[in-house]
Amino acid sequence: MTGDLITQEIGSFRKPEYLSTKFRKGGKEVHELIRRATDETLGLFRKTGLNNLGVGGEMFRWEMYEHLAEHLSGIKFHGFVRSFDNRYFRKGSVVSQVSRISPFHSDELQYVLENTDRKEQVKVPITGAYTMTDWSFNERYPGRYDLAMDFSDAIHSEIVELKEIWRRSGRDGPLQVQIDEPAATTHPAEMDMLRDTVERSIEGIQGCEFSIHVCYSTDYRLLYKALADTGLHGYNLEFANRDTLSPGLSPDSRPAYQEVSDFADALPDRFLGLGVTDVHIDHVESPELIRDRIEYASKFLDPGRIRLNPDCGLRTRSRDTGLKKLENMTRARWLFTG
Amino acid sequence: MGKLRTMIYGIYPRSDSLRVAISRWERGKETTENLRNAISVERSEILERFRKSAEIYTDPCVNWHDIFRPIAGVLDGISPGRLERYTETNTFFRKPVIEKLPEYDGKRLKQDLPENLPAPYFRIEPGSSLLLPAPYSLYRASEDTSGVGEGRFAGAVMDAYAEIAEETGARKIILREVFPYVSGLPDYAAYLNGRFEVSLVTKGRVGKTGASHSGNRFESVIMQDQDIGFAEEAGKVPGIPVIDASNTLLESSADARIRAEGIMNERGLKELIITTSDHLDFLPRVIADRKLAILGEAGAVL
């Protein structure tokens, strides 16, 4: 699998207000609004020149944890829990055995495939089993491992179904599946568990390109070591948040991207999705700054193995800011490639 | 039979209505004064719950986004930096950036600070305690771009804490140590003892060097990850967590009480503090309310 400086979104994009204010009400009207928002977001992504349209900004999902949890048995919600600042999510409590009771993303993928050109790239993000485990209150299982394996089985079933939708669509090439694991390296002692969840989630599934998305890790090297022998083809990671906003190619200007050398050394045959724009600040990085980030990373890694993306989903920014960040990312690619 | 005392400290979960009000304010749809009022109402309501369930309590800090940001904003020389993951609960905080030796800037104490919700951030009710992040944790959570080093930093921060306590009228201070110590206990008590009653809620191993200073024992020490013997050495009153702040599973107040009484009998303690394992901020509000009530029942304050 190649990088080729393909530009991609990580997954989520801010919902238009007409959708966000009504999303939780559900029903036929909301379903129509979801489709409308997906169409509009796909259109915006196309305008920015993004190569991979993802699933149109995840308009079908309220939030990455809750969406999956609502399609699983065994999870009870008591209310919202803070993620950071005034951002909250409904963190579930596992009160009985976890298993998949309905598809997570079938309707979303089906809709996106019906509303994109056959040549347009799409990518389905799925919240990973380790993160689902780590972000749940465990009231039921004696240990986290068994819970993580049950989440993995549920995700495996989902990917098999998505793959079947992809096959029926007659599209060429592999289905791109991105396993979202923001919690991946938060407990270094559990890296073997992380590896086992990834392996169980994708076990025996052919015809997919599997990537993993991790962000705000204190040490990506843990990830590279633990997952080196799994069937993952690429790693879409956050870097910009820990970089400076000063343009230039000096090590002082580009502290975050020095870590790309670790990736190059550890995983010589995988692609790297390089986070080049920070999703937690409103400042829109200039194309020149982003170009410098790409150029610095390319000192360590062949651009043929690099893809370009924001650090994480852009849902934390306004649609306008998110759009500008994506536009500048694609402009930076042009600047870099000349 | 000794005395069982209850303590609740730290950031308490916001209600849905306050959460929504803050969200509206962030989008420019709510005025700062309206939000300040909403925070004040919520604070009063939670304090009422605290008083019913706990003998020792702090402000519920509902206008704090994380434990480090308000103090980083009030002290000159520290600013909020990038988002950093607090791995234990998988939540985030703004990593403070130490730009120079911190100094207390009195003007900032009552100001609305950038990157924060409306002030005031440090408030005291009669009888309540002032919550502050322990300097070691503040330093460890920060990025030191100035090179001042942990020792000088901790000293400067303790001086600043004394000024904040004086200005807010606090008599009692609870220092919250978020990270385990790597080595011995910094001698915080030496800075503040005599002027304030200082309690330490810590995950770390308390070193004997600092703790054994004559006259420098803490008012109380609550140990979370180790034998209570250290808490006895370092503080006048030891404490233990009996409420798990990381899980929604509800404890039994009877079990908590039996456990606490067992420790008191075993060690011949006249007093023991029971509390939570962390801020309840990491739980849904409805669960936090129930756990707080259970804590109160265990301590028979209700």
Interface residues (C-beta under 8 A of the other chain):
Chain A: H78 G79 F80 V81 R82 S83 F84 D85 N86 Y88 K91 S93 D134 W135 F137 N138 E139 A183 T186 H187 Y216 S217 T218 N241 R242 H280
Chain B: P13 R14 D16 R19 I22 S23 E26 H65 D66 R82 L83 E84 R85 T87 N90 T91 F92 F93 L117 S246 N247 T248 L249 D281 F282 L283 P284 R285 V286 I287
